[in-house]
Amino acid sequence: MSALRYRTRGNLGLRAPAASRPTANIQRSPLGGRRFESFSEDPYVSGKLAEPGNTARLITEVPKANPKTAIVTQSGTPITMTPWSTPSTTHLHLWYGGNEGGNGLADVIFGDVAASGRLPLAFPVRCQDNPAFLNSRSEGGRILCGEDIYVGYRYCEKAQREVLFPFGHGLSYTSFEFSDVVVSDDSVKLTVTNTGERSGSETVQIYIAPPEAARTPLAIEIDRPVKELRGFAKVHLDPGSSTTVTIKLDKFAGAFWDENDLCWVVSAGTYRLLIGKSSRDIALERQWTVKETRRWTGL
């Protein structure tokens, strides 16, 4: 097996796309590759989440030649997109789709299926907004991480950081509505309706926010995340159709790990139950009550 390598000098790679006038209805601009990954995959080593070289300028220039440009990015971790990502940008993040990634991408671009993926992490506005930027350091040959429990979206919520794309975010070719919520001790039941004109899938996300003063049985105040994902369900619906979704709330839904007594604890109190489409897009809010404090070890 042989490999083909190429190199561009200066702005040669920018002039051609910007000067051309594509006749295709949609121009796809894929971004990725080995050098791309060397910048994005290990921020602890590289200290960067930015695109290498002239990538950001390329993304900015191509849509000027053809406004119907779909930007496709591939990476395994967040990358900074602030210089070029706007609400009017058509952007698909492919992650690593494997051998069939190209076919799947084509199905989405040409409308054979509606996009339905949801982000398993938050994309920061800047590299500096990542908690690892300040907390990850090397000392005596060891990497010391000081984020504690505040990693990912938990940090963004606690620090009230603006994000480019929140945890759980994802768009579709259709729209959905949540209604008729019923909350019990161990489950959440609601109706999901496809209010758009296309078939598609929606992921219902359940976040639990603890009482303002969550405490251990010994009255020691515990620092807890603002909210945490505690359940989700994905449903596929045709236009105008509805379905009932039930999401279980197990004993860990309101629990935290007590480092002093080495056990799980769920404190009695009234919790906020947030039903959303991402960590920042909360559609409905209800109350969920834990009647008594419980403690246990193991699963």
C-alpha angles and dihedrals in degrees: 000000000000130000131217119220128187138179133200125205128219112323097336089114090056102047098061099052093042094048097045125089106211116212094203118104090233128024114204116209109193117198125193142078140134098303090045089056094048087064099041110032103066114029089169089067104029098032089216139101092178130117113257127247118340095342096116091048091048092054090049095049102044096064089053088065094042120014089195092073119140111204114211120192128189124197139121095232138033119290128192113260101165097115093061111012112102134157089261094054117108102220133171123183109208100184105192107324096175123215093334095044092101093051091048091050092051091051090055097043094049093044100246088129133014118245110252107165121128126207114254089202141024123263110222124221090229135013087243089063091067111098090224090063092073101025106044113086139144123243125169092347093308130109111229116204115197101178093099106187093340103097128129117351092352089067093045091053095045095047092037090233120177111240132200093219120005128225110279094020122147137142131219141191090253139039136240139204131205122213147147096047118190118185123196133171093274108020149033119222124190144153121250118199129190102225096176136082099252136064112254149142131257130193114216110210125199119203125185121210114195124227114281093253105036108179139178121245086265091058092249109149113238125211105228136174117269089242138344134205107251103168145358141180133194121215133181118216138179119229112292095006127123137200138186116244124198120194118189122229108206127193091275093059093096099018134115134187114256106215093192098055096025095231142105117263133190112188124217114249146086115299128194112243110204121196113196153144093238138356089274100034103072112174102179138014129203138164125257118194128207107198100198139017114255132190130190145153130228123013 
